[in-house]
Amino acid sequence: AAKRGKRVLVHVKVDTGMGRLGVAPDKAEELIANVTTLEHLSVDGLYTHYSSAEEDRDFSATQRERFESIVLKLRRKNFLPPQIHANNSAALLHEPRSIYNVIRPGLLVYGIVPPGIGRAKLLLY
C-alpha cells in the first residue's frame, strides 16, 4: 500500500476460540490502536469465527461473549469499525444473537444446511 501510495481497508480477526488465526482477545484493542496510527491502513472491520457453532452451543456462547466484550469496549471508546461480523452458515442458524451488520454464509449459499445440532428441526421448516 505504501509503495503504491494507497490506503488499504483491513478487517481485524479476533481469535475467540477457533485457535487458527487472529489476535488474542486481550490484545485486540492494542492492535487496532496501533493499526490506526499507520498511514496506509484503515480498520474497516472486526470479526471472529466460530469453531463449532453447529455442534457446541456452550462454547459458541463463550466465543460470542468474548467477541461482544471487545465490541462493547471499542464502542465505548468511539472506535468501532463499520463492519462487524461473526456468523458463518452454522452460526447464522445456531448462534443468531451474534448477527451484527455482516454475515459470511458459506454452505447456506449452496442450499446446504450445516450438519450438527438442530439439523432435523431446521429441515422440518
Backbone as a ProteinNet text record, in pm:
[ID]
protein_1_A
[PRIMARY]
AAKRGKRVLVHVKVDTGMGRLGVAPDKAEELIANVTTLEHLSVDGLYTHYSSAEEDRDFSATQRERFESIVLKLRRKNFLPPQIHANNSAALLHEPRSIYNVIRPGLLVYGIVPPGIGRAKLLLY
[TERTIARY]
83.1	0	87.6	191.1	279.5	350.7	398.9	468.5	380.2	252.3	158.9	87.7	116.6	52.9	-96.8	-137.2	-279.5	-309.5	-436	-484.6	-565.2	-532.9	-596.3	-689.1	-810.7	-906.1	-878.8	-870.3	-841.3	-948.7	-963.9	-1050.9	-961.8	-983.3	-906.1	-983.6	-916.6	-978.1	-936.5	-1035.8	-1011.9	-1031.4	-931.3	-940.7	-1011.2	-1140.4	-1219.9	-1227.2	-1154.4	-1154.6	-1133.2	-1126.5	-1101.8	-959.4	-866.8	-729.3	-652.2	-691.8	-629.1	-560	-632.1	-577.5	-641.6	-578.3	-637.6	-561.5	-595.8	-534.1	-607.8	-533.9	-595.6	-690.2	-801.2	-897.9	-837.4	-744.8	-685.7	-585.4	-553.6	-460.4	-530.2	-660.8	-733.1	-735.3	-766.1	-770.7	-635.9	-531.2	-395.8	-359.9	-390.7	-361.1	-436	-563.8	-643.3	-590.2	-553.4	-495.5	-367.3	-285	-160.5	-185.9	-282.2	-312.6	-364.1	-440.5	-494.5	-385.6	-267	-156.9	-83.4	-114.7	-45.8	-113.6	-34	-86	-159.2	-116.5	-171.1	-270.2	-307.3	-406.5	-521.4	-640.5	-758.2	-841.2	-873	-951.8	-1097.6	-1144.7	-1280.2	-1371.8	-1312.1	-1394.6	-1330.6	-1416.2	-1375.3	-1455.6	-1386.9	-1460.3	-1395.9	-1474.5	-1428.3	-1488.6	-1452.3	-1505.4	-1536	-1658	-1696.7	-1628.5	-1581.8	-1511.8	-1606.8	-1720.7	-1811.6	-1954.4	-2006.1	-2140.4	-2247.6	-2221.5	-2321.5	-2318.4	-2218.8	-2204.2	-2193.5	-2142.4	-2113.6	-2171.2	-2295	-2363.2	-2295.5	-2247.7	-2185.2	-2058.2	-1973.8	-1850.9	-1880.3	-1981.2	-2021.1	-2066.5	-2140.9	-2183.7	-2063	-1963.2	-1840	-1770.3	-1761.9	-1699	-1776.4	-1909.4	-1991.8	-1966.8	-1961.4	-1938.5	-1801.8	-1700.8	-1565.6	-1565.5	-1628.1	-1630.7	-1714.2	-1829.9	-1917.9	-1847.7	-1766.6	-1691.9	-1599.3	-1533.5	-1444.2	-1524.5	-1634.5	-1720.4	-1766.4	-1809.4	-1855.7	-1744.1	-1624.3	-1510.2	-1477.5	-1476	-1444.8	-1555.2	-1679.4	-1792.1	-1781.1	-1746.7	-1732.3	-1622.3	-1519.4	-1408.3	-1431.9	-1552.5	-1588.5	-1499	-1451.3	-1379.3	-1430	-1535	-1589.3	-1588.2	-1515.1	-1512.2	-1653.7	-1676.1	-1811.4	-1865.2	-1778.1	-1824.9	-1786.7	-1888.7	-1868.7	-1932.9	-1855.8	-1912.3	-1854.3	-1942.1	-1903.1	-1963.3	-2074.8	-2151.6	-2120.7	-2084.2	-2079	-2216.5	-2232.4	-2363.6	-2413.7	-2330.7	-2374.3	-2411.1	-2331.9	-2360.9	-2485.6	-2509.3	-2630.6	-2754.4	-2747.5	-2859.2	-2860.7	-2743.7	-2735.8	-2692.7	-2642.5	-2597.1	-2643.1	-2774.3	-2825.2	-2805.6	-2773.6	-2752.1	-2625.1	-2543	-2420.5	-2427.4	-2547	-2559.2	-2537.7	-2435.3	-2405.4	-2451.7	-2366.4	-2411.5	-2355.9	-2280.4	-2229.4	-2236.7	-2271.8	-2263.1	-2181.9	-2129.5	-2046.4	-2104.8	-2216.4	-2273.4	-2185.1	-2167.4	-2088.2	-2177.4	-2194.5	-2276.5	-2420.1	-2475.5	-2614.4	-2634.8	-2532.6	-2542.7	-2574.8	-2527.1	-2549.6	-2669.9	-2745.7	-2862.7	-2831.4	-2711.8	-2671.2	-2681.4	-2762	-2774.4	-2657.5	-2578.1	-2465.2	-2510.2	-2433	-2469.7	-2457.4	-2510.7	-2494	-2625	-2617.1	-2735.3	-2841.2	-2963.4	-3073.1	-3100.1	-3019.6	-3037.4	-3177	-3223.7	-3354.6	-3464	-3455.2	-3554.7	-3554.9	-3439	-3429.9	-3490.4	-3470.6	-3522.5	-3673.4	-3736.3	-3882	-3952.3	-3884.9	-3948.3	-3957.3
-118.9	0	125.2	123.3	239.9	261	152.5	163.9	224.2	193.9	243.6	371.8	416.4	537.8	521.3	403.2	372.5	350.7	360.3	327.6	198.9	99.6	-31.6	-49.5	-94.5	-126.1	-267.4	-285.1	-416.7	-454.2	-583.8	-637.3	-708.9	-682.3	-743.6	-865.2	-980.4	-1103.2	-1125.5	-1152	-1181.7	-1332.2	-1397.2	-1540.9	-1563.1	-1590.2	-1611.9	-1758.5	-1843.2	-1984.4	-2080.1	-2030.2	-2118	-2172.8	-2091	-2135.4	-2147.2	-2071.3	-2084.3	-1955	-1847.1	-1717.4	-1608.8	-1495	-1381	-1339.3	-1221.2	-1163.7	-1214.8	-1234.2	-1275.4	-1165	-1201.3	-1100.3	-990.5	-1026.3	-925.1	-834.5	-863.1	-780.9	-705.6	-728.4	-670.9	-518.1	-460.2	-313.8	-252	-309.5	-259.2	-269.3	-381.5	-397.4	-294.4	-277.3	-180.7	-39.8	-5.7	126.4	145.2	41.5	50.6	63.5	-11.4	-4.6	133.9	195.7	328.5	434.3	405.2	501.3	486.1	381.1	354.9	430	502.4	590.4	516.5	396.9	328.8	216.6	204	104.1	171.2	119	168.8	48.5	42.2	-69.7	-48.4	-134.3	-124.6	-231.6	-332.6	-440.3	-509.6	-574	-653.7	-782	-895.9	-1022	-1133.3	-1239.9	-1363.1	-1477.2	-1599.1	-1716	-1823.9	-1876	-1982.3	-2112.6	-2182.9	-2308.1	-2425	-2423.1	-2538.1	-2498.9	-2395.8	-2346.2	-2451.8	-2543.6	-2646.6	-2761.9	-2765.9	-2881	-2846.3	-2728.9	-2699.2	-2563	-2564.6	-2439.3	-2365.5	-2439.4	-2374.2	-2300.8	-2365.7	-2299.9	-2184.7	-2200.2	-2091.2	-1970.3	-1994.7	-1884.6	-1815.8	-1893.4	-1836.5	-1750.5	-1800.5	-1721.9	-1592.3	-1600.7	-1481.6	-1379.6	-1425.7	-1335.2	-1269	-1343.7	-1286.3	-1176.3	-1205.6	-1108.3	-985.9	-1009.6	-899.8	-807.4	-863.3	-782	-683.1	-730.2	-643.4	-538.2	-578.8	-483.9	-373.2	-409.3	-309.4	-215	-269.1	-184.5	-84.3	-130.4	-41.1	62.4	21.7	115.2	225.7	188.2	287.6	388.5	345	434	507.1	493.8	553.5	507.9	384.8	328.9	188.4	185.7	58.1	61.3	-29.6	-30.2	-45.1	3	-0.9	-141.3	-236.7	-371.6	-467	-529.4	-622.1	-754.1	-864.2	-991.8	-1108.4	-1205.8	-1325.2	-1451.3	-1438.6	-1556.7	-1615.1	-1743.1	-1824.8	-1891.9	-1987.1	-2051.5	-2116.4	-2195.2	-2264.8	-2165.9	-2063.9	-1965.7	-1884.1	-1860.1	-1790.2	-1866.3	-1998.2	-2082.8	-2109.2	-2127.4	-2175	-2070	-1956.9	-1852.5	-1716	-1697.3	-1575.1	-1448.4	-1461.1	-1340.8	-1266.9	-1327.1	-1257.7	-1211.6	-1186.4	-1127.9	-978.1	-928.3	-785.4	-723.8	-658.7	-598	-665.4	-772.9	-852.5	-998.9	-1086.9	-1230.3	-1293.3	-1412.7	-1481.3	-1620.7	-1626.9	-1758.6	-1835.1	-1960.4	-2046.1	-2153	-2261	-2373.3	-2331.6	-2239.6	-2199	-2136.4	-2073.5	-2014.4	-2121.8	-2242.5	-2354.7	-2439.7	-2394.4	-2466.9	-2584.1	-2588	-2697.8	-2651.7	-2722.2	-2692.4	-2758.2	-2680.9	-2741	-2853.4	-2959.6	-3069.9	-3028.9	-3114.9	-3089.6	-3067.6	-3006.3	-2984.9	-2906.7	-2944.7	-2870.2	-2902	-2987.1	-3012.7	-3065.8	-3166.5	-3224.8	-3120.2	-3040.6	-2936.7	-2836.4	-2796.4	-2699.8	-2753.2	-2881.2	-2939	-2952.4	-2946.1	-2957.2	-2830.1	-2718.7	-2590.9	-2568.5
0	0	0	82.8	89.6	-43.6	-104.9	-233.2	-341	-334.3	-435.5	-393.1	-271.8	-222.9	-200.7	-162.8	-142.9	4.2	36.7	170.4	157.2	237.8	230.7	350.4	320.4	426.5	476.3	607.4	664.4	767.2	785.4	889.8	990	1116.7	1223.3	1274.3	1271	1320.1	1464.8	1549.1	1690.1	1708.6	1763.7	1788.6	1922	1914.3	2035.1	2073.8	1999.7	2035.7	1920.3	1799.9	1684.8	1690.9	1737.1	1753.1	1623	1524.2	1393.2	1350.2	1350.6	1310.3	1396.1	1402.7	1470.6	1594.7	1638.8	1757.6	1881.3	1989.6	2116	2163.4	2224.2	2268.9	2355.5	2443	2531.2	2459.9	2335	2257	2143.7	2125.9	2012	2014.4	2128.1	2136.9	2103.1	2156.1	2131.7	1983.6	1921.3	1779.2	1696.1	1724.7	1648.8	1668.6	1790	1815.8	1735.9	1729.7	1653.1	1503.3	1452.6	1309.7	1272.1	1360.4	1328.3	1315.4	1364.3	1350.4	1217.3	1143	1016.5	902.7	829.7	725	613.6	581.6	464.7	497.4	624.7	663.2	736.4	714.4	783.6	827.6	956.3	1007.8	967.6	879	826.7	886.2	949.2	1002.2	1120.3	1197.3	1312.5	1305.7	1322.2	1311.5	1391.2	1404.6	1464.4	1384	1419.9	1350	1452.6	1446.8	1539	1500.6	1601.9	1575.3	1553.5	1619.8	1610.3	1646.2	1582.1	1614.4	1593.2	1501	1472.2	1572.1	1658.9	1748.4	1896.8	1929.6	2070.2	2108.8	2154	2188.5	2303.1	2401.7	2516.7	2476.4	2396.8	2355.3	2259	2176	2086.3	2167	2273.7	2360.3	2423.5	2462.3	2517.8	2413.1	2291.7	2184.8	2160.7	2158.3	2137.7	2247.9	2371.2	2484.5	2476	2437.8	2422.7	2316.6	2204.3	2094.8	2132.3	2191.8	2231.5	2330.4	2418.4	2513.7	2441.3	2337.7	2260.1	2185.5	2125.7	2053.9	2148	2267.6	2364.3	2407.4	2432	2471	2360.8	2237.5	2125.9	2105.3	2124.5	2110.8	2215.4	2339.5	2447.3	2416.8	2345.5	2311.2	2178.3	2125.1	1996.8	1882.8	1892.7	1780.2	1752.5	1674.3	1631.1	1478.8	1417	1270.5	1214.4	1093.1	1036.5	1009.1	983.3	952.8	1065.9	1125.2	1235.7	1194.1	1203.9	1162.4	1240.6	1263.2	1337.5	1276.6	1208.8	1172.7	1035.6	1040	919.1	907.7	816.2	799.2	927	992.6	1113.7	1223.4	1242.2	1346.6	1313.3	1187.1	1146.9	1194.8	1188.4	1230	1380.1	1440.2	1578.1	1679.8	1635.8	1728.8	1675.6	1657.2	1594.2	1677.2	1805.7	1887.4	1847.5	1763.8	1723	1577.6	1528.9	1395	1410.9	1347.5	1351.8	1220.3	1145.1	1021.1	895.5	913.4	801.2	844	750.8	776.7	664.6	690.7	591.2	564	493.8	466.8	369.6	397	309.2	251.5	327	281.1	248.6	325.2	302	164.6	111.2	-22.7	-125.8	-99.2	-190.7	-150.4	-51.2	-6	84.2	137.9	225.4	370.1	448.1	590.3	661	736.4	807.8	899.3	910	997.7	1144	1230.1	1373.2	1443.3	1559.4	1642.3	1565.5	1584	1523.8	1378.3	1315.4	1172.6	1142.2	1216.6	1189.6	1206.3	1308.6	1333.2	1218	1170.4	1061.9	933	907	784	784.1	900.9	908.3	863.4	861.7	828.2	682.4
[MASK]
+++++++++++++++++++++++++++++++++++++++++++++++++++++++++++++++++++++++++++++++++++++++++++++++++++++++++++++++++++++++++++++

